[in-house]
Amino acid sequence: MRMSKLFGRPSKTEGTDYEVDSHRLLVQAGFVRESTAGRYFMLPLGIAVHSKITQVVRRHMNEAEAQEIVTPVLHPLELWEETNRTTTAGFELMKVKDRREASFALGGTAEEMAVDLVRKFNLSYKDLPFHIYQFSMKFRDEIRARGGLLRVREFVMKDGYSFSTEEQFKDIYDGMRDTYSAIFTELGLPTDVVAADNGYIGGEYCHEFVSPSAIGESRYFIDEKSGYAAHEDVAKFKADSPNADEKELPMKTVHAERSKTMKAGVEFHGLEEWRQIKDVLFVDEPTDRYLLVIIRGDLDVNETKLMQVAKAFGLRAATPEEVIHDLGSMPGFISPVGIAKEGKTSGRKLIIVADQSLKNVKNMYGGANKKHEDLLNINYGRDYTPDIEGDVGMAQPGMLSPEGGKLVEKRGIEVGNIFQLGYHYTKLMSGAEYTDAEGKRQPYYMGCYGIGIGRTMAAIVEAHHDDRGIVWPEGVAPYAVEVVRLGAEDDVRAAADALYERLGKAGVEVLYDDRDESAGKKFADADLIGVPVRLTVSKRTLEHKQVEFKRRSEAGIKLVDLAGIEKAL
Amino acid sequence: MRMSKLFGRPSKTEGTDYEVDSHRLLVQAGFVRESTAGRYFMLPLGIAVHSKITQVVRRHMNEAEAQEIVTPVLHPLELWEETNRTTTAGFELMKVKDRREASFALGGTAEEMAVDLVRKFNLSYKDLPFHIYQFSMKFRDEIRARGGLLRVREFVMKDGYSFSTEEQFKDIYDGMRDTYSAIFTELGLPTDVVAADNGYIGGEYCHEFVSPSAIGESRYFIDEKSGYAAHEDVAKFKADSPNADEKELPMKTVHAERSKTMKAGVEFHGLEEWRQIKDVLFVDEPTDRYLLVIIRGDLDVNETKLMQVAKAFGLRAATPEEVIHDLGSMPGFISPVGIAKEGKTSGRKLIIVADQSLKNVKNMYGGANKKHEDLLNINYGRDYTPDIEGDVGMAQPGMLSPEGGKLVEKRGIEVGNIFQLGYHYTKLMSGAEYTDAEGKRQPYYMGCYGIGIGRTMAAIVEAHHDDRGIVWPEGVAPYAVEVVRLGAEDDVRAAADALYERLGKAGVEVLYDDRDESAGKKFADADLIGVPVRLTVSKRTLEHKQVEFKRRSEAGIKLVDLAGIEKAL
């Protein structure tokens, strides 16, 4: 490609409102342009990279025996009604009606479409397992679309869906984890495989592929010794047992003229923070329950874990009104000991959810459900019994992982995710069944596997750039080589033209800066675009029948004989 | 690919409601499945063909120096408002609002998006000409979506837009005509390049690429001697001059107690049909005019030509009310001679549009704007003068083309089209300008170039099938070879497996029917899918270390040595 003819050339002055480097670089180097917020044009350089990423993903998916399909972009809305996802998909669903008043969703994911397709076929256990995937445009009506290709409202996603028995699923899942790791490695984008929350579907099979980056929105913990990695929402940790040997003392009530904070409790009683019981009172509207969550004073409640443990769907903090008038307790003095198990006026049930760490602490202290009254020497099991016990604590840097190593906090960009869908969709959508060996109809067990192509492109730029521009890894670079002609003399022109033609014929993808611009401008543009190898042809290099050879990723420049360039590449 | 694992296998009994063969074959052979009317899933076999077509188109477009981009699927509606196309795009536009109440169009074409992209760049005459194209999903809210992939509501279209000066345009257009012909030739789909109507944009640069087919919706005429080919909407013809030597006789009024038809006129006066003046009275609502169209009695009015000649936008037939009370004439007796040039009560202007053929006929006859009164010996120029004269006649089979050969009627499937956009969009969309050599801002001159990928796929099937199934041309076949194993004996199994592996390693795309089905079922499925070469491995063929070799397009079967298969392919 001749730069003089390229549609979308670099422009270092384009735009100013950039939050992240990949956004600025992809726009200024001429890979993408914004249409409206969160919707991008791909320019020719962008298409080149996007296609290469797509091809790598496709090849690996095919090697893993997944089969490519495409679903329509407009999903019949009744499919989303079958799964109750028209309002609860986790992203705002865009809807459209056609002239016949038929309603459609602009798909943000395609579980329903995949299931609807599969149930059209009368398949048997002999057909299992199988995995279908597609590359298609997905829509997310994000409130906030900033950060270039990292948070968009429209993007190409590779989404795949596996159909199997429950027994077959583990192997498929492990295989896809390997496939994804291989994909990102080949793309030059190292990722951490991070355990994540699977929302209302739950289960242990849910991982994000996260490219470490300070600007990433995923916060996670990693125990580098064991390889344990988990999203902050689900990260587990070992809490210590600070006073395991202490004898349980008799509980007693004391007057406590203190304010509502944890700190006030510590100071008033002169006791350790870990010994204090932290109470958080939620209302789970969808199930109409109070959830009284209790945890060690030095730990925080992780709401995602709480939702899983308590099977809750929509938490809000209880109001002081509710604490005082409905439950007869007092904000800042709530206690699991003796609290009403049902709202006086609301009739709403109250469930006590205790973090697992409480079992390891003796003689705790905290409120007594009355203003300015505290209890000392509260003991789990003796003085109160939780309805649910589980892990609802938030991991912190420096804590020990379940494997024993220290948890280190990391941030990164989620570029892919894999997770079980289980029977969720196939039980909601009638007919999503295969015939088993006994001739009985059984629902499919499903998994889901996604990669955002544009986001991967941006993450590669975040991982591979310097202050002058992008430094594309070879596998995804828009061109393998950029030939730069310096000087407008006929012989230089002829030599550069000839080199461009020659490499093209040899099958090398070449970008050729044939413009009449200054050396400074051409080198700056070359650095901005980030083609891996730059070959400079000038009067000076031609004196010895040579060209300047420079790798974008290295500082050094060497002279290479014109005749030997193919070898040097 | 092992057929036992293929998602979407042939099923001869699937569905019944098929109007065309390509629909039935593509569904039953397992290439596509309907989601809702006019929206299709592509299955793995379909994806294979669709990708091959896409790749052929892409390669030719790139060779023609067009550059690939992608626009967002959701087009900001304000762009369509800039060009007044929200209600007049020629197809029903689907609209959608996001959560911020921003409106978008689901693009049916992308002229506005292409212009909006280009005007973001500050380009000069040195950048011209350039051509950008994309493959993307297009939406058409068709009232009637039947015929499988031939008439859909959602489809992948390659749409390209050239930007140039007006002078440069002709070469670009001719180049694209050649590129398109080369594309369809390589796809195994011969097309006629048919002149077509360019709607309100007009101009001579407008052609459809039509694959001849009896089920096609495009009706066109071709003069096979000269190669002249034109859509029925625009086909030109030479009308004869049946009585050029006749002397002009004095016009006279006669009583004519006849009914309103042309036939009644012929019978009443005992004169030739071609001598009668046929009058058709339209109202063009957008310009608020009566159009009195007059033509030889043996010819019909072509409304598309009429719209172009009279620069009309929305024709309807005038009502008897309007004829009688507003114009003071009489249905069946309307005449250009003495008709009111303005509606009495409406004030609407009346324009007389005469077909060019009228000039060549002397002493015509027809109504006198009064009930049961006719005029004889009406002569063009002497007795009436049209406001507009032009070609508004409908060609008929057997007429002579402008080049002198006989017009033959054909039908076909439009698979591509190319046409000028001229300055239409760039004058409506502010800022769509480049800087010329004098530093002045000039609007771009545009051309538009489209190919429907799915429709091309269906047209290929229409052109290449028999009563047993599809017969794919080699360049677009989903697989190059199908290996069929007959019999379940271990040695047959091993030999067939080995052949499948061996060909795959040699880079041949192989479909392998490894199922335990009958020979009849396997052969029928192979014929239905239509892979170009079938290799059958059985106990019998293996006795002589051979396989059966059969081309899908030929009846003959031969035996080929196992060792020599690569050579035979």
Interface residues (C-beta under 8 A of the other chain):
Chain A: S4 K5 L6 F7 G8 R33 S35 T36 R39 Y40 F41 M42 L43 P44 G46 I47 H50 E65 Q67 E68 I69 V70 T71 P72 V73 L74 P76 E92 M94 K95 V96 D98 R99 A102 L106 M113 D116 L117 K120 F121 K126 D127 F130 I132 M137 F139 D141 I143 R153 E154
Chain B: S4 K5 L6 F7 G8 R33 S35 T36 R39 Y40 F41 M42 L43 P44 G46 I47 H50 E65 Q67 E68 I69 V70 T71 P72 V73 L74 P76 E92 M94 K95 V96 D98 R99 A102 L106 M113 D116 L117 K120 F121 K126 D127 F130 I132 M137 F139 D141 I143 R153 E154
